[in-house]
Each structure stands twice: as C-alpha cells, then as structure tokens.
Amino acid sequence: MANGPMDRRAFGEQPNRQGAPGMGQGTEYTGRYVILLDPSNQESGLNALRSSADIASVERVRGSEAGNVAELLERPDVSVHFEELGAAVVEVRPEQRHALVTTAEAESAIIAAEPERMVYASPVITPQQAPTEFYPAFRSDEDVVARHTRAEMAAAQGPAWDEQRWTWGIQAIHAHLSSLTGRDVKVAVLDTGVDTDHPDFAGRIEATASFVPGETVEDGNGHGTHCIGTACGPASPQKGPRYGVACDARILAAKVLSNGGSGTDGQILAGMAWAVARGARVISMSLGAPVRPGELFPQTYEKLAKRALERGVVIVAAAGNESNRPPDIMPVGRPANCPSILAVGALTKGMMSAFFSNGGINGQGGEVNIAAPGWQVHSAAPGGGYQPMSGTSMATPHVAGVIALLAQANPNATAHDLVAALKSGAFPLMLPIRDVGAGLLQAP
C-alpha cells in the first residue's frame, strides 16, 4: 500500500465525519448502527425502528445499484437499506440509541443490531510510532512488514524460486499446471479500487463501483489493483512473469476503502450487496480489523456471509497481520473470524507461516481455514506497472482465484461444494493447523 499521512484516528482523535455525535477519544464507532433484517419481512423491521427509535429517512438500494450510495452513506439525515442482503445502515440520535437496541431485541423481524465501526488502513508504523493501546483498523499489510528487521525478512525468503515465467506464488499453488482459467466466472474484489487502464486488465473488467464519497473507482493507493492482479491477472502479462491465478475470470471491482485506506462497515456491506447482485461467485476482501483474544465474531457479517453462501457466493478474507512471530501470535481479525467466511493465512517462500500472519487462537469461527503465498508477491500496480507486496492481503486473492477455477470446473456447484473442494484439495503442511488450516492452497 502506498505510504500516506498518519491517520489521527489510530491514536484516538475524533473522526471528522458529520452527523456522528458522541464520538470520544479512542472510539472506533461512527455513531450509526448496522441492522440485519429478516429477509422475508424487511419492512416490518424498518417500521418498528421508525416508530420506536425515530430513525432517519430510509433510502432503498435495490439489486446492483451503485449510483449515489456512497453519498447516501455519508448523509446524517438518511438511513440506507440494502434490499439485496436484508441489511440497513441507520442513523439514530444519541438519545434514541437505547430505544433502537431495545426494539431490535424485541422485534422478530430484526435479526441483529451492531454499532457501525470506523475501518481504515493504517500508515507505516515504526516501533517508535506504534500505539501502545488497542485500536481496531483495516490495516495495510506493507505497514506491518515494515516494522520488522532485515534478518527476519531474509529468513522469510526460503529457497530460491525461478520466477522468469511464473511468480513463486503461482508455482507454489500449481496454478501454472492447471488447464482451468476461470473463464466466465465473476470474481469480486472489495478494496481500494482498480487501475481501469492497466493493460493487463483490458477487456476483463465486467463492472466497477465506488462506495467512497468523492472518489472514483480508480485506485490511488495500489492495494486493490495488486489484489485484483493476483486473483485475475492474465496468462501473458505485458511484462514479466504470470502472476494471476484465474486468467480469464471476469473482474468486479468495488471500491470500499478510500485512496487513503479508510472506510466504514456500511461501505463494505454496500460492496458485498453489489457483488452478490452482480453474480459474483467469490468475494475477496483483503481487509480486516484486529480483535482481542476471546472476542466474538460480528453477527452482521456472519449472517450476511451465510446469506451469500445460500446464493452460491463464497467470501474469503485476510486473517490479518498483527502477529510478531515468535512469540506473539494474534487472533484472526474481523470479518475473517466469521465462521462462514474463509480466513486466509500467509506463507513465505520457505513454506513457513509469515511472521505477521495471525493465527486461529479464538474459537467459534476464529480459525485459519487455509494458507497461501503472502510474501513478496509480484502483481499489478496503478499506472500500468507492477510491484511486490507482502501480507495476508496478498494470500487472500490467491484463494479467490482458485475458487474461480473450481467454479469453472463445476458450474453447478453450490458455495458449500466449492469450499469443501478447496479445503480437500489443500496440501498438508508440517505446521500447526492453528496457522495454516487445511494447508497450502492448490489449484485444481
């Protein structure tokens, strides 16, 4: 991820969002709530909130609409209802929050209600800058790697790989040996956008949408373009080795994090709803926020992931990069810690867990499900170029690409079938299941 200015929220200063009252130092919330509705009775749930909690005017988002969703999510006088997923992001006055929670507990048409969190990718953190307190963040992989020593990085290189024709990651998962290409399978990547003019993506981008106010889908960061390249880069790039897994897959690019790496739960949910409506078979989310040991997974993300699975969509997410091996291993972050979302750990070139890769130390969904290459991964960069990046963010799109290959091989497979095939095809590693789950990702 491109280095940017220090985000003051990482050190507890008040966000600059209009209409988010009650924001204090160290807070992680926007002041809004994410509401999960009974999909068969959505209007009843909204009506209950209107009458008891006096929620703001509700704007509906239907199907694959993108339009002015980003701006609606920023307005303090509007709540946004995503019919596709049966979820809403609601504005509520501080004095009405208790009534909202009470109504949510009593109303059968409301499945869950959780405060919306601020999410953002942190800038470069040096040992001197690292905050001593816990603040959840959608964190840049490169920032975490930058904290570590040259000796650690050298140890991660492992044996030499000949990368003239294929990147080491493509070789490690045997994608270069597969006859499958992901043809006609739609892969959605929710991130910082995409370089729509990159020659390697020509004719491959099915649709784009930005859910970030005031920003187009163009990637001014680099993280999103890199992840899209790993999942869907071409068999014969303009320059250098093949780096993409599903070379003929159709690309759905949703910008849910700004060029500076910041966003909200609502923007990510908007991207999920858009991707499902657009017919994605897999949604790749190389983003996340750290959680404490023992912390439960977010109910809204879990329920929505279940609904996506029922519609044939697999969601994969980065396990997170807060660990400092040895000895510190941090738990899988959110939303990858949801039972219905595949959590992806990162491997080095030496087939060891990357020192930053989080582990499955929390139960109830907090497991690592599978591991993939996540060290010095070569992929696309904005401006038509290429760059290496490291992190569980880089491992995740490898998995998304393989799911596209599996979907091509069996177009009638359910999402559960695809997940089962993915796990059963993994190569067992002599590493703790806590760190790598089923093992090393393998292309069919």
Salt bridges, closest charged atoms under 4 A:
ASP7 OD2 - ARG9 NH2 3.04
GLU13 OE1 - ARG8 NH1 3.65
GLU28 OE2 - ARG117 NH1 2.94
GLU43 OE2 - ARG50 NH1 3.07
GLU43 OE1 - ARG60 NH2 2.08
ASP54 OD2 - ARG93 NH1 2.84
ASP77 OD2 - ARG75 NH2 2.81
GLU83 OE2 - ARG60 NE 3.33
GLU83 OE1 - ARG62 NE 3.43
GLU84 OE2 - ARG311 NH2 2.52
GLU91 OE2 - ARG17 NH2 2.64
GLU95 OE2 - ARG93 NE 2.69
GLU116 OE1 - ARG32 NE 2.70
ASP141 OD2 - HIS223 NE2 3.49
GLU152 OE1 - HIS148 ND1 3.07
GLU163 OE2 - LYS349 NZ 3.33
ASP191 OD1 - HIS223 ND1 2.81
GLU206 OE2 - LYS186 NZ 3.66
GLU206 OE1 - ARG250 NE 3.00
GLU215 OE1 - LYS255 NZ 3.19
ASP248 OD2 - ARG183 NH2 3.14
ASP265 OD2 - ARG334 NH2 3.49
GLU295 OE2 - ARG117 NH2 3.32
GLU322 OE2 - ARG139 NE 2.99
ASP435 OD1 - ARG325 NH2 2.89
ASP435 OD2 - ARG434 NH2 2.76
